[in-house]
Amino acid sequence: MTEVWEFYAPFAHIEGKYEWCRIRSTTHGIFDTFILFPYSAQVTVYVVDDSGEQFMRDRYPECHTYRALRLEIEETETGHTVKGTLVANLGPIREASMQFTALGGLPKAVEYGESNKPVWNSKRFACWGVDLVLDARASGQIRWHDERVEHLEDIQAIVTAGSFGRIVPIGTDSGAP
């Protein structure tokens, strides 16, 4: 693979902790993910279908990948509210539900990544892209594998109006301006 362009929407996250993302990949189709950072040295990714599992096997085998019993991402027509639901019988999280609500205003274009910065601790791929960021607040609940329950109340978060990424082998030109 020399390069791949991908689009991510809906995409909402509590920075550095939890991400809900629908990946629209030219190589693997469209599928939903729930990403957990940093639970361990490897990024933890939940998927719910064959496309997501194949994507993770082919692209990011370094990650801990779990097949969820249920994984849904919903967004309002305007894209300013994103809801995520996860139910799993494997992995560190057994249930999660979160709602992200954008605070309004116009999205800010925020660049991320570079040609030598691994995606999800990958040994092979880097990403450069742009998120159209809206400040948001998140609430929800997580039930961990040890039955501990984490409540999220009015947490600073991000909802994007969309995001794209150019995936390239590490060390190649990222295409960033």
Contacts in CASP RR format, 6 or more apart in sequence:
PFRMAT RR
TARGET T0000
AUTHOR 0000-0000-0000
METHOD contacts of the structure
MODEL  1
MTEVWEFYAPFAHIEGKYEWCRIRSTTHGIFDTFILFPYSAQVTVYVVDD
SGEQFMRDRYPECHTYRALRLEIEETETGHTVKGTLVANLGPIREASMQF
TALGGLPKAVEYGESNKPVWNSKRFACWGVDLVLDARASGQIRWHDERVE
HLEDIQAIVTAGSFGRIVPIGTDSGAP
1 27 0 8 1.000
1 167 0 8 1.000
1 169 0 8 1.000
2 168 0 8 1.000
2 169 0 8 1.000
2 172 0 8 1.000
3 166 0 8 1.000
3 167 0 8 1.000
3 168 0 8 1.000
3 172 0 8 1.000
4 25 0 8 1.000
4 26 0 8 1.000
4 27 0 8 1.000
4 166 0 8 1.000
4 167 0 8 1.000
5 26 0 8 1.000
5 164 0 8 1.000
5 165 0 8 1.000
5 166 0 8 1.000
5 167 0 8 1.000
6 23 0 8 1.000
6 24 0 8 1.000
6 25 0 8 1.000
6 26 0 8 1.000
6 164 0 8 1.000
6 165 0 8 1.000
6 167 0 8 1.000
7 24 0 8 1.000
7 162 0 8 1.000
7 163 0 8 1.000
7 164 0 8 1.000
7 165 0 8 1.000
8 21 0 8 1.000
8 22 0 8 1.000
8 23 0 8 1.000
8 24 0 8 1.000
8 160 0 8 1.000
8 162 0 8 1.000
8 163 0 8 1.000
8 164 0 8 1.000
8 165 0 8 1.000
9 22 0 8 1.000
9 24 0 8 1.000
9 75 0 8 1.000
9 160 0 8 1.000
9 161 0 8 1.000
9 162 0 8 1.000
9 163 0 8 1.000
10 20 0 8 1.000
10 21 0 8 1.000
10 22 0 8 1.000
10 73 0 8 1.000
10 74 0 8 1.000
10 75 0 8 1.000
10 79 0 8 1.000
10 82 0 8 1.000
10 159 0 8 1.000
10 160 0 8 1.000
10 162 0 8 1.000
11 19 0 8 1.000
11 20 0 8 1.000
11 21 0 8 1.000
11 22 0 8 1.000
11 82 0 8 1.000
11 131 0 8 1.000
11 159 0 8 1.000
11 160 0 8 1.000
11 162 0 8 1.000
11 163 0 8 1.000
12 19 0 8 1.000
12 20 0 8 1.000
12 21 0 8 1.000
12 82 0 8 1.000
12 98 0 8 1.000
12 100 0 8 1.000
12 136 0 8 1.000
12 138 0 8 1.000
12 157 0 8 1.000
12 158 0 8 1.000
12 159 0 8 1.000
12 160 0 8 1.000
13 19 0 8 1.000
13 20 0 8 1.000
13 21 0 8 1.000
13 35 0 8 1.000
13 100 0 8 1.000
13 157 0 8 1.000
13 158 0 8 1.000
14 98 0 8 1.000
14 138 0 8 1.000
14 152 0 8 1.000
14 155 0 8 1.000
14 156 0 8 1.000
14 157 0 8 1.000
14 158 0 8 1.000
15 156 0 8 1.000
15 157 0 8 1.000
15 158 0 8 1.000
16 37 0 8 1.000
16 38 0 8 1.000
17 36 0 8 1.000
17 37 0 8 1.000
18 34 0 8 1.000
18 35 0 8 1.000
18 36 0 8 1.000
18 37 0 8 1.000
18 96 0 8 1.000
18 98 0 8 1.000
18 142 0 8 1.000
19 33 0 8 1.000
19 34 0 8 1.000
19 35 0 8 1.000
19 37 0 8 1.000
20 32 0 8 1.000
20 33 0 8 1.000
20 34 0 8 1.000
20 35 0 8 1.000
20 73 0 8 1.000
20 82 0 8 1.000
20 84 0 8 1.000
20 98 0 8 1.000
20 100 0 8 1.000
21 32 0 8 1.000
21 33 0 8 1.000
21 34 0 8 1.000
21 35 0 8 1.000
21 73 0 8 1.000
22 30 0 8 1.000
22 31 0 8 1.000
22 32 0 8 1.000
22 33 0 8 1.000
22 73 0 8 1.000
23 29 0 8 1.000
23 30 0 8 1.000
23 31 0 8 1.000
23 32 0 8 1.000
23 33 0 8 1.000
23 52 0 8 1.000
23 55 0 8 1.000
24 30 0 8 1.000
25 31 0 8 1.000
25 55 0 8 1.000
27 55 0 8 1.000
27 58 0 8 1.000
28 51 0 8 1.000
28 52 0 8 1.000
28 54 0 8 1.000
28 55 0 8 1.000
28 58 0 8 1.000
28 59 0 8 1.000
29 51 0 8 1.000
29 55 0 8 1.000
30 51 0 8 1.000
31 47 0 8 1.000
31 48 0 8 1.000
31 49 0 8 1.000
31 51 0 8 1.000
31 52 0 8 1.000
31 55 0 8 1.000
32 47 0 8 1.000
32 48 0 8 1.000
32 71 0 8 1.000
32 72 0 8 1.000
32 73 0 8 1.000
33 45 0 8 1.000
33 46 0 8 1.000
33 47 0 8 1.000
33 52 0 8 1.000
33 71 0 8 1.000
34 45 0 8 1.000
34 46 0 8 1.000
34 68 0 8 1.000
34 71 0 8 1.000
34 84 0 8 1.000
34 86 0 8 1.000
34 93 0 8 1.000
34 96 0 8 1.000
35 43 0 8 1.000
35 44 0 8 1.000
35 45 0 8 1.000
35 46 0 8 1.000
35 120 0 8 1.000
36 43 0 8 1.000
36 44 0 8 1.000
36 45 0 8 1.000
36 46 0 8 1.000
36 92 0 8 1.000
36 93 0 8 1.000
37 43 0 8 1.000
37 44 0 8 1.000
39 64 0 8 1.000
39 92 0 8 1.000
40 64 0 8 1.000
41 121 0 8 1.000
42 62 0 8 1.000
42 63 0 8 1.000
42 64 0 8 1.000
42 121 0 8 1.000
43 60 0 8 1.000
43 62 0 8 1.000
43 63 0 8 1.000
43 64 0 8 1.000
43 120 0 8 1.000
43 121 0 8 1.000
44 63 0 8 1.000
44 64 0 8 1.000
44 65 0 8 1.000
44 66 0 8 1.000
44 91 0 8 1.000
44 92 0 8 1.000
44 93 0 8 1.000
45 56 0 8 1.000
45 60 0 8 1.000
45 63 0 8 1.000
45 64 0 8 1.000
45 65 0 8 1.000
45 66 0 8 1.000
45 120 0 8 1.000
46 65 0 8 1.000
46 66 0 8 1.000
46 67 0 8 1.000
46 68 0 8 1.000
46 71 0 8 1.000
46 86 0 8 1.000
46 88 0 8 1.000
46 93 0 8 1.000
47 53 0 8 1.000
47 55 0 8 1.000
47 56 0 8 1.000
47 65 0 8 1.000
47 66 0 8 1.000
47 67 0 8 1.000
47 68 0 8 1.000
47 71 0 8 1.000
48 67 0 8 1.000
48 68 0 8 1.000
48 69 0 8 1.000
48 70 0 8 1.000
48 71 0 8 1.000
53 65 0 8 1.000
53 67 0 8 1.000
56 63 0 8 1.000
56 65 0 8 1.000
57 65 0 8 1.000
59 122 0 8 1.000
59 125 0 8 1.000
59 167 0 8 1.000
60 119 0 8 1.000
60 120 0 8 1.000
60 122 0 8 1.000
60 125 0 8 1.000
62 120 0 8 1.000
62 121 0 8 1.000
62 122 0 8 1.000
62 123 0 8 1.000
63 120 0 8 1.000
63 121 0 8 1.000
64 91 0 8 1.000
66 88 0 8 1.000
66 90 0 8 1.000
66 91 0 8 1.000
67 88 0 8 1.000
67 90 0 8 1.000
68 86 0 8 1.000
68 87 0 8 1.000
68 88 0 8 1.000
69 87 0 8 1.000
69 88 0 8 1.000
69 89 0 8 1.000
70 85 0 8 1.000
70 86 0 8 1.000
70 87 0 8 1.000
71 85 0 8 1.000
71 86 0 8 1.000
71 87 0 8 1.000
72 83 0 8 1.000
72 84 0 8 1.000
72 85 0 8 1.000
73 82 0 8 1.000
73 83 0 8 1.000
73 84 0 8 1.000
74 82 0 8 1.000
74 83 0 8 1.000
74 84 0 8 1.000
75 81 0 8 1.000
75 82 0 8 1.000
75 83 0 8 1.000
76 82 0 8 1.000
79 102 0 8 1.000
79 159 0 8 1.000
79 161 0 8 1.000
80 101 0 8 1.000
80 102 0 8 1.000
80 104 0 8 1.000
80 134 0 8 1.000
80 159 0 8 1.000
81 99 0 8 1.000
81 100 0 8 1.000
81 101 0 8 1.000
81 102 0 8 1.000
81 159 0 8 1.000
82 99 0 8 1.000
82 100 0 8 1.000
82 159 0 8 1.000
83 97 0 8 1.000
83 98 0 8 1.000
83 99 0 8 1.000
83 100 0 8 1.000
84 96 0 8 1.000
84 97 0 8 1.000
84 98 0 8 1.000
84 99 0 8 1.000
85 96 0 8 1.000
85 97 0 8 1.000
86 93 0 8 1.000
86 95 0 8 1.000
86 96 0 8 1.000
86 97 0 8 1.000
87 94 0 8 1.000
87 95 0 8 1.000
88 94 0 8 1.000
88 95 0 8 1.000
91 145 0 8 1.000
92 144 0 8 1.000
92 145 0 8 1.000
93 142 0 8 1.000
93 143 0 8 1.000
93 144 0 8 1.000
93 145 0 8 1.000
94 143 0 8 1.000
94 144 0 8 1.000
94 145 0 8 1.000
95 141 0 8 1.000
95 142 0 8 1.000
95 143 0 8 1.000
96 140 0 8 1.000
96 141 0 8 1.000
96 142 0 8 1.000
96 143 0 8 1.000
97 140 0 8 1.000
97 141 0 8 1.000
98 138 0 8 1.000
98 139 0 8 1.000
98 140 0 8 1.000
98 141 0 8 1.000
98 152 0 8 1.000
99 138 0 8 1.000
99 139 0 8 1.000
99 140 0 8 1.000
100 136 0 8 1.000
100 137 0 8 1.000
100 138 0 8 1.000
100 157 0 8 1.000
100 158 0 8 1.000
100 159 0 8 1.000
101 136 0 8 1.000
101 137 0 8 1.000
101 138 0 8 1.000
101 159 0 8 1.000
102 134 0 8 1.000
102 135 0 8 1.000
102 136 0 8 1.000
102 159 0 8 1.000
103 134 0 8 1.000
103 135 0 8 1.000
103 136 0 8 1.000
103 137 0 8 1.000
104 134 0 8 1.000
104 135 0 8 1.000
105 134 0 8 1.000
107 132 0 8 1.000
107 133 0 8 1.000
107 134 0 8 1.000
107 160 0 8 1.000
107 161 0 8 1.000
107 162 0 8 1.000
108 132 0 8 1.000
108 133 0 8 1.000
108 134 0 8 1.000
109 130 0 8 1.000
109 131 0 8 1.000
109 132 0 8 1.000
109 133 0 8 1.000
110 130 0 8 1.000
110 131 0 8 1.000
110 132 0 8 1.000
110 133 0 8 1.000
111 128 0 8 1.000
111 129 0 8 1.000
111 130 0 8 1.000
111 176 0 8 1.000
112 127 0 8 1.000
112 128 0 8 1.000
112 129 0 8 1.000
112 130 0 8 1.000
112 131 0 8 1.000
113 126 0 8 1.000
113 127 0 8 1.000
113 128 0 8 1.000
113 129 0 8 1.000
113 174 0 8 1.000
113 176 0 8 1.000
114 126 0 8 1.000
114 128 0 8 1.000
114 174 0 8 1.000
114 176 0 8 1.000
115 126 0 8 1.000
115 128 0 8 1.000
115 168 0 8 1.000
115 170 0 8 1.000
115 171 0 8 1.000
115 172 0 8 1.000
115 173 0 8 1.000
115 174 0 8 1.000
115 175 0 8 1.000
115 176 0 8 1.000
116 126 0 8 1.000
116 170 0 8 1.000
116 171 0 8 1.000
117 126 0 8 1.000
117 127 0 8 1.000
118 125 0 8 1.000
118 126 0 8 1.000
118 170 0 8 1.000
119 125 0 8 1.000
119 126 0 8 1.000
119 127 0 8 1.000
119 167 0 8 1.000
122 170 0 8 1.000
123 170 0 8 1.000
124 169 0 8 1.000
124 170 0 8 1.000
125 167 0 8 1.000
125 168 0 8 1.000
125 169 0 8 1.000
125 170 0 8 1.000
126 167 0 8 1.000
126 168 0 8 1.000
126 169 0 8 1.000
126 170 0 8 1.000
126 171 0 8 1.000
126 172 0 8 1.000
126 174 0 8 1.000
127 165 0 8 1.000
127 166 0 8 1.000
127 167 0 8 1.000
127 168 0 8 1.000
127 174 0 8 1.000
128 165 0 8 1.000
128 166 0 8 1.000
128 168 0 8 1.000
128 174 0 8 1.000
128 175 0 8 1.000
128 176 0 8 1.000
129 163 0 8 1.000
129 164 0 8 1.000
129 165 0 8 1.000
129 166 0 8 1.000
129 176 0 8 1.000
130 163 0 8 1.000
130 164 0 8 1.000
130 165 0 8 1.000
131 158 0 8 1.000
131 160 0 8 1.000
131 162 0 8 1.000
131 163 0 8 1.000
132 160 0 8 1.000
132 161 0 8 1.000
132 162 0 8 1.000
132 163 0 8 1.000
133 158 0 8 1.000
133 160 0 8 1.000
133 161 0 8 1.000
134 158 0 8 1.000
134 159 0 8 1.000
134 160 0 8 1.000
134 161 0 8 1.000
135 156 0 8 1.000
135 158 0 8 1.000
136 156 0 8 1.000
136 157 0 8 1.000
136 158 0 8 1.000
136 159 0 8 1.000
137 154 0 8 1.000
137 155 0 8 1.000
137 156 0 8 1.000
137 157 0 8 1.000
138 152 0 8 1.000
138 154 0 8 1.000
138 155 0 8 1.000
138 156 0 8 1.000
138 157 0 8 1.000
139 152 0 8 1.000
139 153 0 8 1.000
139 154 0 8 1.000
139 155 0 8 1.000
140 151 0 8 1.000
140 152 0 8 1.000
140 153 0 8 1.000
141 149 0 8 1.000
141 150 0 8 1.000
141 151 0 8 1.000
141 152 0 8 1.000
142 149 0 8 1.000
142 150 0 8 1.000
142 152 0 8 1.000
143 149 0 8 1.000
143 150 0 8 1.000
144 150 0 8 1.000
166 174 0 8 1.000
166 175 0 8 1.000
168 174 0 8 1.000
168 175 0 8 1.000
END
